[in-house]
Amino acid sequence: MQDLARPIGRFVALVFFVLYTIYIEFVCMPYFQFDVDSQYRIIKRQYDGYWHIISYEWKSNVHAADECTERKQNGSLRFCKYERCYKPDRAHYCRQLGRNVLKMDHYCPWASCNIMYN
């Protein structure tokens, strides 16, 4: 009888481990909001259709701030005091993600992402 209990115990442990790994990966890990370098990010085209991820391309162009149409009431460019850079049109700073997000509506804690205008 002990020979039968040992494989069943291993199988139950394997099933538990797989379910625990799936739970950690898909439920707990998004709450950590790891910031991955741009060189390791998946290409934006792979996200189209289900997630609209904001790229950092506007930071690379130095003169892009001159092309912005949105200004403050005094006519100066919009400047982000947290990231210390000029904000593009329709961008807002998200405290949960720690960066400016284009066309941001709100941060959804259930989906662990920003809800943006499509």
N, C-alpha and C positions, 0 to 999 in steps of 0.2 A: 504494500500500500504506500510505503514511503517513496518508491520509485515513481508512482503516479503523481504524488503531491509536489514533487520537486519541479517537473516541467510546467505544471499548472502555475506554481508560484512564480516561476521565471516569466511566463507569459503575462500574468497579471502585472508583474513589475514592469515589463516592457510596455504594456498598454498604458499604465499609469504614467510612465516616463514620457511617452509620446504625447499624451494629452496635456501633461504639465508643460512640456516644451512648446506646444501650440498655444497654450494659454499665455505663457510668458511672452512669446514672440508677438502675438497679435493683440493682446489686451494690455499688458504692462509696459512693453518697450515703447509704444508711441508716447507715453506720458513723460519719458525722459527727454524728448525733443533733441536728440543728438544733432549737432550741426556738422554736416559732412562737407569737406572741401569740394570746391567746384570741379576739380579734376577727377573726383571719384563719383560724381553724380551720374545718374542714368540720363541719357539724352532726353530732352524735353518732349520729343515726338512720342516717346514711349508712354508718357503720362497723359497725352491728349486723349480725350474721350472719357476719362474717369477722374483725373486730378489735373488741375491747372496750377502748375508750380511756377512761381515767380523766379526768373533768372536774375543774375547780377550783371547783365550786360550793360545796363545804364551806368554802372559805376566805372566801367573801363573808359568811357568816352569823357574826356575832361571838359569839352565844350558843350556837352549835352544840357547843362544847366541853363545855358543861354537860350536854348530852344523851348524851354518851359513856358507855358502860357499862364499858368496859375501863379499869382503873386499874393503877397500880403497886402493889407490895406494901405500901407505906406509905399507900395510899389517894389519892395525888395523881394528877392527870391525866398522861397520857403526852405528853411534850414532845419535839419533834424539835430536836436541837441544831444540825443542818445548815441547816434552813429557818427555824429560830427561830419555830415555831408549834406549836400543839397538834395531835397526830395523831388522826385519827378511828379508830374501831374497825377492827381488822384491817388497818391500814395499816403499811407498812414502807418505809424509805428505800432507794432504789435508787441506788447510786453511779454506775452507767453513765448513767442518765438524769438524775441530779441532782435528784430530787424524790421525794416520798412517793407510793407506789402502793397503791391499795386491793386487798386480797385477792391480794397478790403471792406467787407460788410461787418462781420463780427467773428470772434473766435468761438468755435464750438467745442466744449469740453468732452462731449460724448464721442465725437469723431476725431478728436485731437488734431484739428486742423482749422485753418481759416476758411470762412465762407466768403467767397469773392464773387464779384459781378462777372457773369459770363457773356 
